[in-house]
Amino acid sequence: MVKKLLIANRGEIVPRIIRACRKLGIKTVAVYSEADKNAFYLQQADEAYLIGPANPVKSYLNIDVIIDTAKKSGADAVHPGYGFLSENAAFAEAVAAGGMNWIGPLPAVLKAIESKCYCRDLATKAGVPVVPGTVKPLQDADEIRRFGYQFGFPLILKLDKGGGGKGIEIIRGQGQGQVKQAYERLSRIGQLAFASSDCYVEIKVEKPRHIEIQFLADRHGNVVCLGERECSIQRRYQKIIEESPSPVVTEEDRENLYQYTKSLVQAMNYQGAGTMEFLRADDGKYYFMEINARLQVEHPVTEFVTGLDIVQCQLAIASGEQLKVRQSDIQLSGHAVEARVYAEDPVTFFPSPGSIAKLHFPPMDDGRLRIDHALEEGGVVPPYYDPLLAKVIAWGSNRSESIQRLKDALSEFVIAGVKTTVPANLAIISSASYLAGTFNTSFIEEMHQ
C-alpha cells in the first residue's frame, strides 16, 4: 500500500483526499501556490510545500517543480485530483520515471485516450454506439460541409483533445462562411489550450440527457460499475447539479450501460477509477461520448448510494490490490443529489473572486448531508483558478427526500463577500421540471429565457 502521498492539486479535493488517507494510515503531502499559502487544509496535511506563484502554469501545471517536490518530500505516490494535470500523460510518465506510484490509469493508456477520435473508433469496434460523426480528425472545413450534406444541420464541432467544456462549436448551417470560421477558430483554441488543433464533427443530439457510469477496474482484469449519475444540469457545458440514480435510467438501461462500459474498459486496458460518459437521446437511445480518466468532481453522490470510498479504492488499485467487491455486491441504496457551489454570479455565471466575509454551514451530524469544501471565514477566493468553492451533497431514501434535504441545506448555507451560485442551485432544484425529472442539457438555457 502507498505510504506517503503527494496531492498535486488545490481546493476542496485536497482535504477530501487527506480524509481517505488518514483512514488508511497514509501520510500526506500538500502543495500550494502563493495565492493559496493560507489555505486551511495545508495544516491538515503532514507536510506542505510552496511550488510557485499564483499563475497555474508556474505552479499547479509545472510538472518539473511538482516532481522535484515529490522527491524532496519522500512521497512514494502522487494523486492528481481532478483538473490541472489529472489526465496529463506526460505528468503520469514523469511520476513513474521518478520511481513513484501514479494514482490513475497507466501513462500509455492516458496518452491513447487523450484522443476522442481514438475512443470513438475503439467504441465502434467494441460494438458500443457513438453519436454519428467522424472517427478520424478532420482534414479541412470542406469535410464538415460534406458531412452536413449527408446528415444535415445543426452539427457539433469538437476538439479531439479538448476537455472541461472547452472546444465545442455548434454549426447551425453552412452560410456566411460559418463552417470555415468555426473550424479555424476551434483549431486555434485547440492548439493554444491543448497543443492539438485536431477536430472532429458529429450530429447534434437535440436536448439529450447526460448520463455517466462510474467504474473501478483493477490490475487483475476485474471491472465493477457503481451505478449511473445524472449530469444534465449544466452551464457552459459544465455540470452544476448531479444525482444518482438518474430518474430516467431503467434497470435494462443500466445493465446495457454497464456492458458498454466494461467492453470499453477492457478494450482500453484501463486500470483505476474512471467514468464513461453517455448521451441519452429523446428516443431513449444511448451514445458513448467520452471517458474521464480520473476522479470526478461528482463522485460523492456515488459514494452515498454505494457506501464505497472511491479514493480509497483508487489507492488500493494503484497498490496492486484486487477489488474487494463484485458487481453483485453493488446495490444502489436510496438517492443522492449534489449541488456545486461556484464563486459566480447566479444569473450570468461570471466569476466572482474576493474575500469571504462570513461563512455558515448547515448542520452535518446525521450522515445524510456532506459538504466538501476548502472554505474559511476571512479566506480569499483567488481569480486564477476554477471558481468551484464547495459541493453540497444530500442523501435520502428516495429522490424527493434527498432534494428536500439539499434544499434545506442550501437555504442555511451562507457565504458572504463573494457572489455564489447558491440562489441558482435553489431555483433549479425547486423548479417543476427538475422535480418531475423531465429536464435535459438545455435546462439552464431555457430557465433564463
VENKANOR-V710968 format. One line per field, one symbol per residue. phi: phi as a letter, one per 40 degrees, with the letter a starting at -180 (. if undefined). burial: I if it has 16 or more other C-alpha atoms within 10 Angstrom, else O. Layout:
phi: ???
burial: ???
This chain:
phi: .dbabcbcaagccccccddccdccgccbbbbacccbcbccccccccaabcbiccdcccbcbccdcccccccccgcbabbcgbgfbcbccccdccccccgbcccicddccdcccdcccdcccccdccgccbcdicbbdccaccccccccdcbgbcbbbbccbciggcgbbcbcabcfgdccccccccccdccccbfaccbabaccccfccbbbbcbbbccbgcbbcbgbbcbccbbfgbcbbbaacccbccccdccccccdccccdcccfcbhcabcbbbbcdcgcbbcbabbcaccdcdccccccbgcbccccdcccccgccdcbbdcccbcbgabbbbcbbcaccbcgcdbcibccaaabccbbbgbbbbcabbacgcbccccbdcccabbbbbacacccccccccccccccbbbhbcbcdccdcccccccccccgbcaccdcdcccc
burial: OIOIIIIIIIIIIIIIIIIIIOOOOIIIIIIIIOIIOOIOIIOIIOOIIIIIOIOIOOIIIIIOIIIOIIIOIOIIIIIIIIIIIIIIIOIIIIIIOOOIIIIIIIIOIIIOIIIIIIIIIIIOOOOIIIIOIIIIIIOOIOOIIOIIOOOOIIIIIIIIIIIOOIIIIIIOOOOOOOIIOIIIOIIIIIOOOIOIIIIIIIIIIOIIIIIIIIIIIIIOOIIIIIIIIIIIIIIOOOIIIIIIIIIOIOOOOIOOIIOIIIIIIOOIOIIIIIIIIIIIIOOOOIIIIIIIIIIIIIIIIIIIIIOOOIIIIIIIIIIOOIIOOOOOOIOIIIIIIIIIIIIIIIOOIOIIIIIIOOOOOIOOOOOIIIIIIIIIOOIIIIOOIOIIIIIIIIIIOOIOIIIIIIIOIIOOIOIOIIIIIIOIIIOIIOOOOIOOOOIIIIIIOOOOO
